[in-house]
Structure formats: structure tokens, C-alpha cells
Amino acid sequence: MAKQAAGTGRHWYVVHTYSGYEDAVREALQQRIETMNMQDYIFDVVVPKETQIVIKKGEPTTEEKRIFPGYVLVDMTVTDESWYVVRNTPNVTGFVGSGTTPVPVSEDEWKVIEKHMGKEEPRFKIDFSISDTVTVLDGPFANYEGIINNIDEEKGKVTVMITIFERETPVELDFTQVKKK
């Protein structure tokens, strides 16, 4: 029977990894759980990701982006053996915590992480700022230039101030309809 570290139970813990190796660490850790018979101590391994809409070649596409690059979350009960299995997984640099004692993720922190991961609607990833000069790509104002006045990330819209008949007029456009000048 594995020896239980003092004051620890089943919680989510944050493991630091080399950036870019999060998925590899998750897969390696899942294999180690199987081969080292740690299913009763290590329950789940998650790389927190959220889906974003990104514009590539003028077309909106969805991408999964890591919420916390360089980190993996592990649902486990900390014992000397389970700590050793996680800590000695290739590309793991250690647990987040003080010294050798891992600090569990609080319930409030976990709810925030779950909310980001479980989001149904993908968010737009924008590289616009208010007061950027943009060119309208299509629609009735194609080839007009304007200045971004407002950004609505949830809806994927920007309000652009376009000069029409020597008057500034606000025009609401999709992110895909404008490009930075």
C-alpha cells in the first residue's frame, strides 16, 4: 500500500512542463499511470485548452489554444509513489508549490479553468485595437479606410468610423471584413 503524504487528498495539482510539450507530457503520464499501476492515485491528466476563431488567409478558422502554456493539470492523491511517477515523467520540471510539497488548485480556481475549457462558443482571437486604421475588405464599403472605434469580441464585430460625404459614420463589420493597414 502506498504511503500517503500528510494532509493530502484527491485534488487537482498543477505540473510545470517545458513549453510546447504539454500534450506529450499528458500522453507519457497516462502511459506511466497504466504501466506503473497508479490508477488508484492518479485519476486524470488535462492540458487546459480553449477554442478560438482565428482569421487565416481572410477566412475564419477554429483553433485550440493552450490556456496555460507550460502547465498540465493532474487530478491525483499525492503519495510518495504518485508524486514520484508524475515528477519523473519526461519533460516535467516539477509541481507548482513550495519546495517539494505540491499545492492543490483551489475550487474557485478550478471553476475558472473549467469555464474556459468548457466554453461552447469559440471566441474570436483578434489582433485589432481601438484607434487602429483598417481597410474594409468586402461589402458596400469595400476598399474604404477607417478607424476602429469599438470592438465586440463576443460577437466578432468591430465598429469602424468611415468618412462618407465628409462625415464620420460608424459602420459595424465582422472581424473578417477588415484588415489592419
N, C-alpha and C positions, 0 to 999 in steps of 0.2 A: 504494500500500500504506500502511496506517495505521501511524503511528509508535507503538511500544509504550513505555509508561511503564516506568521502571526497576523491576525486581524484582516485576512483577505478572504473574499468570497468570489462568487461569479460576478464579473464586471467586464465592461469594455475598457481596454487599455490601448494607448497609442504607442506604436512602434515606429522608430525613426529608421528610414532606409536611405540608400543612395537614390538621389532624384532620377526618375526615369526607370527605376527597377521595381516600382510598386507592384505591378501585375506579376512580375517574375517572383517576387517575394511571396505574394499570395499563393501562387501555384506551388512553390517549393515548400511553403509551410503546410499547405493542405496535404502534400505527399508525405511530409515528415510526420504529420498527425496520424496518418494511416500506418506508415511503416513502424512508428515507434509506439503505437497503441495508446495515443493520448486523447482519444475521442471523449473520455470522461472528464477531461480537464480543459481542452481547447475545443470550443464549440463552433466558432465561425471566424472567418478572416475576410475583411472588407476593405476595398480601395474606394473611398468615397468619391463619387463622380456625379456630375450633373450634365444634362443635355442642354446644349446651346445652339442657337441658329447663327451660322456664320455665313457671310457673303463671300463666295469664291467664284471668280470669273463672272461676276454680275448675277449669279444665281444663289438663292438661299439654300444652304445645306445644313443638316444637323450633325453635330459633333459631340462626343463625350469628352468632357474636360475634368481633370482631377481637381477636386475642391481643395485638397491639401497636398500639393506636390511634396514628395519626400516622406509621406506618412502613410501607415497602414493601421487599421483598427482591428484588434483581436478581442473576441469575446471568450474569456477564459477564467478559470480559477487558478490563481497563482500558487504553485507549489515549487519546490526546488527543481523538480524534474520538468514541469511545464515551462518554467522560466528559462531553464537551460535549453530546451527544444527551440523556443522562439528566439532567444538571444543568439544562438549559434546557427541560425538559418543563414545561408549565404546572402550577402548584401544588406543584412540587418546591422545597424550600428548601435542599437540599444533601445531601451524603453524610455518613454518620456516620464521623468520623475526625478526625485532627488537621490543621488548616489545609485545604489543598486536596487532601491525599492521603487517599483512601478507605482504610479499614481493613477487610480481609475478615473475614467471620464465621468463627470457628474451627470445626473439625469437631465438637467437643463441643457447642458452642452450636447448630450446625445440627441435630445429632441430637435435642436437646431440642425444638427448634422442630418438626421433622418428627414427633416423637412426639405433640405436642399437636395438630398438624393432621391426623394420620392416625388418630386415635383412632376406633375402630369404634363404641364405645358412647358416646352423648351423655351428658354429665354434667348433673346437676341443678344449677340455679342456685338457691341458697337465700338467703333473707333472714332466717333464724332464727339465734338464738344460744342457747347453753346458758343456762338460767335465765329465758328468755322465757316469759311467760304466754300460753297459746294456748287456743283453743276448738276442740273436736273437731266437725267438720262432719258426718260420717256414720259409720255402723257402730253397734255396740251401745253405744258411749259418746258418741253424738251429743249435742251441747249441754253436755257436761261441760267443765269448765275444768281445766287442769293446767299444770305447769311442765316445760319441756324439760330432760331430764336427759342426753341423748346424741343426737348427730347422726351418721348414716352417709350421707355424700354419695354414695358409690359406689352404694349400693342405693336411695337416695332415701327413706330411713326416718328417723324420729325416735322416741326413746323419751320418752314423756310420763309424768310422775308424776301420777296421778289419785287423788283421795281417794274411796275406796269403803268404805262401812261404817266410817268414821272411821279408815281405814288408807290410807297412801300405797301405791299399787300401780303398778308400771311397766307401761306399755302401749306396744307397738311399733306405729306407724302410718306410712302413706305421707305424704310432704310434702303431697299433695293432700287429705288428710283433716283437716288442721289449718289454722287461720289465726291470725295474731297478734291479740292483744286490744288 
